[in-house]
Amino acid sequence: MGTMSLEDKVGQLMMVGFGGTVVDEPVEELVRGLRVGGVCLFRRNISHSEQVARLNDGLRRMLADGIPPFLALDQEGGNVVRVHEGVVVLPGNMALGATRSAELAYAAGRAQAEDLLRLGFNMNLAPVLDVNLNPRNPVIGIRSYGDSVSLVSELGRAFVRGQQDAGLVTVAKHFPGHGATDADSHKSLPIMRESREEVLEQMEPFRAVIRDGLDGLMTAHVAVPALSGDDVPATVSPQVLDGLLRRQIGFDGLVLTDELEMDAISRRYGVGRAAVLAVNAGADMVLVPWQRKRKLEVYEALLAAARGGELSPARLDEAVRRILSTKLRRRLFEPPPRLEERLATPPSAENAEVARRIARAAVTLLRTDERHFPLSHPGRLAVITAEGSLGEAILARQPQARVLKVPAWPSTARRASLRRRARELALAADVVVVGMVNSRQLELVTMAAATGRPVVVVSMGLPYLAELADEARAVLAVYSYQPAATEAAAAALFGEIGTPGRLPVSLRQYAFGHGLEVGGRKQAAATP
């Protein structure tokens, strides 16, 4: 730190993103020009595993004569996956919650970390530790392990240990918790209305991983009046970050903000002002991934605040020290194995098997009439699904099945046509399987059932929706549309595997822990 200029230190506070899949002049001007502390890659930056490995290598080499950058992404599994090829693709947190297995959660974290490190990443912005207490939560949902504080704490601890044991910088999110809210911070400011005691209880998963030595936390753009006494977002609240997180809980690790360009922050403060407020509140790094002008605005605002004294030398040095300490502890200053050696190493078959094990252990049977699950002799089988991999997995077992792939979010103009095609397909079948990703497929369940044909539902999204499929004879939840989950669903449909999963959330009709275990022709209600 003694050799760093003020500009060097301010650059370390920034984690940025950019467009494109290669290192070009604009990227170099951004990364090397501002001497940033980290780069976050998104789907727009990734086409395949070799390409992103070369991109990461180029970004690291760009700062080889200085401080190595964090090379980060959001690889949560489930519906938040940035790299799909050459790595284990996990079914997601809620699927893990349905397994009840800390052993599988550890294996998931470790396998994912090993694969990401091979591609040159050194940080993952995961896991999500929000407790999904609000079924209408628009931003967390199946990204959470469930609605039980103890379950989220147990699986979160195991997953973090797995990633960190492999050497990957782990940033858990979204502190102090986003799971009880009903708004999306990308669009507006969510407000936690719970009492102080309730808010502190929701924070237990974060305290649990902090006690275990967590590398870093990402803040949530949520207001917590019970903690702060006002409607200031946690990201820029000294009461929440410095007072609660640092002083009361005692967390001395890295604190990274969520994207400052989200409307919950940018509309109220502007990104430059928000960056200064966040760092003064206790954040060490600010995430600015999208617009180039916003990155420059943040850099200039932080630099001006440091020069003018609003951002004190002590607070700046404290933030930089945490950043450098994390990089030293996770050995970022040591060069990784040569790129060509890493590319020559094939993805681990054992790591890929972890996703399969999780998916099969997560399969949860919510209800059945005992006649139509499993599909021992389905006769003429029709499949209507919003996820093509489910249809492919069923066709591999029943080549004569007829499959209708529907858009997950069909336009209003197409919905009438889809209903008509679904009805025609159902009329020509003996059994209809409907694969649901979201509420738009509920009307297809109704349409198929109206023909008088028995309908079996496979829910690949929120289980709260699954219980709304009243017309279905059997309802199966797998909590994910990733290939491992749809393959497990097909295997369960045809009786190849059982249904050991347990609900990780409470539904209106079914309690937390509910699940009907079917193995062969035996069926028994599971003990919660």
Secondary structure, DSSP 8 states (H G I E B T S, - for coil): -TT--HHHHHHHTEEE--SSSS--HHHHHHHHHHT-SEEEE-GGG-SSHHHHHHHHHHHHHHTTTS---EEEE---BTTB-S--SSS-----HHHHHHHT-HHHHHHHHHHHHHHHHHTT--EE---B------TT-SSSGGGSS-S-HHHHHHHHHHHHHHHHHTT-EEEEEEET--TT--S-TTTS--B--S-HHHHHHHTHHHHHHHHTT--EEEE---B-HHHHSS--BGGG-TIIIIIIIIIIS---SEEEEEETTSHHHHHHH-HHHHHHHHHHHT-SEEEE-S-HHHHHHHHHHHHHHHHHTSS-HHHHHHHHHHHHHHHHHTTTTS--S-HHHHHHS---HHHHHHHHHHHHHH-EEEEE-SSSSS-SS--SEEEEESSHHHHHHHHTT-TT-EEEE--SS--HHHHHHHHHHHHHHHHT-SEEEEEESSGGGHHHHHHHHHTT--EEEEE-S-HHHHTT-TT-SEEEE-S--SHHHHHHHHHHHTTSS------SS--SSS-TT--EEEETTEEEE---
